[in-house]
Amino acid sequence: METKRLNKAISETGYCSRRGADKLIEAGRVRVNGKIPELGTKVSANDEITVNGKIITKKVEKIYIAFNKPVGVTCTTELHIKGNIIEYINYPERIFPIGRLDKPSEGLIFLTNDGDIVNKILRSKNSHQKEYIVTVNKTINNDFIQKMSNGIPILDTVTDNCKVEQINDTTFKIILTQGLNRQIRRMCEHLGYEVKALQRIRIMNITLENLQVGKYRSFTENELKELNKLIEGSSKTEEAL
C-alpha cells in the first residue's frame, strides 16, 4: 500500500500545513494508531491519525480562495486573537492563509487547505511576484523611486532590486519577489517616509480585479492551472531545508 510522510498526510486532510504538522508532532499532540510517532514517520490510508485525541483523517476537496483582506484583520489561525482572518471569513471547512499581510494593510491574500501549495508559494527563493500600491505621507521624487528600486538596507540585509513606478505625488506601485517582515514599510521608513496605506493587488497570476474589500472567491480553473505552472519548479519546504 502507498505510504507518505505523516506531515503530508496531515496537511492533505486540511488540518494545517506541513510545517504546522511538524510542530504538532514535535509537541507530542499527534498519534498514529494510538502511538506517538516520530518526525518522518510514514503512514498509509489504513492508519488512524489523531491530533489532541481527535481523528482528523477526513478527506476533503482542495480549497483555493482569494480574499480581499480589510485593514484590521490579522492573518493568523490563532482563534483567540481578536479579528483573526479565520473567524472573519467563517468558511465551513478548515483553511489557513498562505503567508501574511500586515494588520494595517489590505488586499489580496490566498487561503487554502492544500499544504503542498503553501510550501511552494512561501519559498522566498522561488521569486514569485507580489504587487502593491502604496501611499506615503509626503511627496515622492525620482530619487525615492531609484533608491527603492535598487535596494534598501533593512533587517541586516539589502533588499533585492525591484520594479517601482510612481503613480502620483504620494503613491507608487511596487513589485516584490521577497517576503521580508514589513518590507515595504521598513524600506520607506529608511528613506524618511511613513506608509499611510498599503494594498496588495496581485500575487503571481491572480489579481484583486473586482473583488470587494472583505469578500472572497474561489480560484477559477484557469487561474489554478496557471498558478500550478508558475510553481511547478518550486522547492517544497521539506525538500529545500
N, C-alpha and C positions, 0 to 999 in steps of 0.2 A: 504493500500500500504506500502511496506517495506520502512523504513526510516533509515538513517545513519547520523553520525555526519558530520557537514559541512566540517571540515578539511579533513576527509576521502574522502568525495565526491570530493573535490578539488584535492586531491592527485591522485585520480583514473582517473582524466582527463589528467594526465601527466603534469599539470601546475607547480607543485612543491611538496615538501614533506609535510607531515602533520605539522611538526614544522614550515616550511615556510608558510603554510596556516594560522596557528595560528597568526603568525606575521602580515600577511596581514589583517586578521580580526581585530586584535588589533589596527592596524593603520587606520582602517576605510576605507580600499580600496575595501572591498567586499560588494556586495549587493545580497540579496536573494529576488527575485520578486520585485526589486526596493527598498527594505527596508534594513536598516543597521542591521545586525544580531549580536548576542552575541556569545562569545565562548561557544561551546557546543550545539549550535543550531542544530536541526535535520532537514534534508531535504529528499525529495523523488525525484523520477525520473521526476516528473512533475514540479519541482521547477526550476526557471531560476537563475543561478548563474553568476554574473559578477565580474570581477576584473578590476578596473580602467575604468569601463563603458563598458568593452568588454565581451561578452558572452564566457564562457570557458567550456560549458557543452558538448563539442565534446568528444565522446568516442573513444579512440584509443587502439590498441592492446598493451599488456605489452611488453616492450623492455628491454632486458638484454644484456649489452655489456661488454666485456673485452677489455681494452685498454692498450697498452704498452706506457706509457707516457714518452716523451723525457725530458731531462733536459731543464729547461727554461719555460716549460708550467706551468701555475698556475691553481690549482684546485679550480676554482670559477665559479659561474654562472653570476658574475657581468661583463657584456659585455664591460663596459668602461675600464676595466683593460686589459692592453696590454698583449697578449699571453695567454688569458684565454682559458680554456680547451674546452668550448662550441664552440667558433669560430674556434679553431684548428680542431676539429673533423668535424664540419659543418654537423651534422646529420639532416636529413629532418624533424624529429619530435622533440618536446621538451623533453630533457633528462637532468639529473643532476647527478653529481658524488656522490658516496657513500663514505663518509669520505674524507681524504685528503692525498696527497703525496707532500712533500715539493718541491718548485720550483727547488732547486738544485739536487733533487733526480729523479730517473727514475724508470720505472717498472709498475707493474700491478695495475690498479685501475678499479673499476666497475662503469658503468653509467647505469641509468635506468629511467623509468617514473613511477615506482611502489613504492609509498610511504611506503607501509607496509614492504616491504623487506628492505628498507633503515633503518627504525627504528629498526628492529630486528637485523640487522648486526651491527649497530652502538652502541648498548647497550654494554658498556665495560664489564659488569659483565657476559655477555654470554660466554666469554672466547674463542672467535673464533680465530684460529691461523692465523698469518701472518708471512711469511718467507722472510728474506732479505739476500743479500750478500753485505758485507761492506768492503771497503778498507780504511785503515788508513795511516797516514803519517810516521809511524815508526814501527819497529819490535814489534810484539806481542809475549807474552810468556804464560806459564801456569797460572801464577798469574793473568794476564789480563783476561784470559778465565774464571777462577774461580770467580773472582770478578764480571764480567759481568753476570755470571750465577746466582749468589747468591743474587743479589740485589744491586742497586746503589742509594744513596740518591740524589734525584733531585726534584725540584718543591714541596718542603715541604712534601715529602713522600719518601718511599723506593720502588724501582721497584720490581715487583713480580719475583720470581725465573723463569728462562727461560733456554732453551736449546741453548748453544753456542758451535760451532765446528770450530776449526781452519782449514783453507784451505791451506794457505801458510804463509810466514813470515809476511805479512801485510794485509791479507784478512781472514775474518771469516764469518760464516753463523750463523744467529740468528733467533730464532722463538719466537715471542711475542704473548701474548694474551691481552696485554694492548694497549692503544692508547694515551699515554701522548704526549703532544706537543713536537715535535722534540726529541722524547725519545732517540733514538739511538745516535744521535749527542750529546745530553746532557750527556748520560752515558759515552761516550768516552771522552768527554771534562773533566769530573770529574776525569778520570784516566790519564789525561795529553796527550790525543791523539786527533788528528783532523781527521775528516772523509773527505776523498778525493773523494770517490764515494760510492753511496748507491743505490742499486737496489732491489725493491720488486719483488720476483719471484713467490709467491704463496699467495692466500687468501683462507683459508679453503681448499676446494677440487679442486679449479681452479688454474692452473698454466699458466705461460707465454708460455711454450712449444716453438713452432717455430714462435711465433708472433713477427714480426719485430718491432723495435722501431718506434713509430709514427703511427702504424697501429692498427686497432681494428677488433674484430669479435664478432658475437653473441654467447651466451652460447649454447652449444649443449643440446639436450633434456635430455641426461643422466646427464650432469653437473647440470642443473637446478633441476632435480629430486633429486639428491644427496644433493645439496645445501639446498633445502627445508626441507629435512630430518634433516640436521645439525642444522637448525634454528627453527625447529618445536616447541621446548620448550622455545624459547627465549621470553623475555618480550618485548612488544612493548613500545615505549617511553611513550605514554599517560597512559598506564596501570601501568608503573613502577614508575611514579612520586610520 
